[in-house]
């Protein structure tokens, strides 16, 4: 096995770990319909970054680099879309955090039951 093959396999393993790292965020957004604690702006910046770095990967014709950016772009796009879709909605797990904030600010936090689906 050549050194290039070893490093490509390491890169593919890294991509796999990266994909798995996105799963909890995507599952929580999709299952709980809650965007509490998720910064839509930060994820939009990651999406923009993935697009720009993906252009470089395509320019270099590097399959591992392209795979990394494709997985990041896909995962980030899903998170941005779900964050926008469930904007202002809070699951029961995060509701207690909003309750504390509403007590201090005098503004009640939005929950799934108070937002029209």
C-alpha atoms as one frame of an Amber mdcrd trajectory, in Angstrom:
protein
   0.000   0.000   0.000   1.459   3.358  -1.029   1.777   6.393   1.210  -0.777
   8.205  -0.949  -3.338   5.434  -0.402  -2.738   5.495   3.358  -3.280   9.246
   3.518  -6.390   9.007   1.318  -7.808   6.385   3.692  -7.001   8.636   6.644
  -8.781  11.493   4.857 -11.842   9.360   4.161 -11.880   8.294   7.822 -11.746
  11.964   8.820 -14.661  12.755   6.506 -16.670   9.923   8.072 -16.016  11.261
  11.568 -17.028  14.734  10.383 -20.316  13.447   8.966 -21.093  11.593  12.193
 -20.343  14.769  14.181 -23.207  16.607  12.421 -25.764  13.875  13.147 -26.764
  14.886  16.718 -27.494  18.478  15.650 -29.520  17.433  12.611 -31.447  14.774
  14.559 -32.284  17.199  17.369 -33.490  19.881  14.956 -35.567  17.434  12.934
 -37.018  15.414  15.802 -37.645  18.140  18.362 -38.482  20.985  15.940 -36.333
  23.183  18.156 -33.745  25.747  17.120 -32.893  26.704  20.698 -29.191  27.322
  21.101 -28.477  27.144  17.363 -27.045  30.227  15.721 -28.485  30.450  12.223
 -25.988  33.175  11.329 -23.001  31.096  12.409 -24.233  28.082  10.410 -24.888
  30.325   7.396 -21.281  31.482   7.627 -20.135  27.825   7.750 -22.279  27.186
   4.667 -20.635  30.071   2.822 -17.227  28.828   3.911 -18.011  25.324   2.624
 -19.035  26.725  -0.746 -15.849  28.753  -1.102 -13.531  25.968   0.057 -15.493
  23.527  -2.119 -14.675  25.680  -5.151 -10.983  25.323  -4.318 -11.362  21.564
  -3.884 -13.004  21.281  -7.304 -10.308  23.450  -8.847  -7.611  21.149  -7.436
  -9.480  17.970  -8.486  -8.754  16.452  -5.074 -11.319  13.682  -4.405 -10.818
  13.564  -0.615 -11.006  17.363  -0.329 -14.099  17.383  -2.577 -15.724  14.644
  -0.458 -15.047  16.582   2.728 -16.572  19.752   1.349 -19.558  17.921  -0.147
 -20.354  16.328   3.222 -19.851  19.612   5.088 -21.935  21.526   2.576 -24.793
  19.023   2.733 -24.843  18.804   6.533 -24.536  22.547   6.994 -27.281  23.273
   4.455 -29.656  20.903   6.276 -28.876  22.579   9.603 -29.399  26.077   8.155
 -32.735  25.054   6.607 -34.004  23.351   9.763 -32.832  26.227  11.966 -34.749
  28.655   9.757 -37.824  26.418   9.645 -37.951  25.991  13.439 -36.797  29.527
  14.267 -37.983  30.625  17.710 -39.252  27.172  18.662 -38.031  25.513  21.844
 -38.192  21.850  22.786 -38.988  20.746  26.312 -35.321  19.954  26.930 -34.380
  23.611  26.346 -37.602  25.201  27.660 -36.239  25.519  31.186 -33.445  27.723
  29.826 -35.990  30.030  28.192 -38.102  30.091  31.346 -35.155  31.469  33.311
 -34.552  34.120  30.657 -38.224  35.100  30.538 -38.281  35.510  34.318 -35.377
  37.955  34.098 -36.487  39.760  30.938 -40.243  39.655  31.395 -40.587  38.144
  27.908 -41.921  34.619  27.639 -39.944  32.180  25.482 -41.653  30.562  22.491
 -42.373  26.866  22.715 -43.660  24.415  20.157 -47.139  24.656  21.587 -47.202
  28.438  21.244 -46.019  28.571  17.651 -48.325  27.752  14.765 -47.167  24.642
  12.896
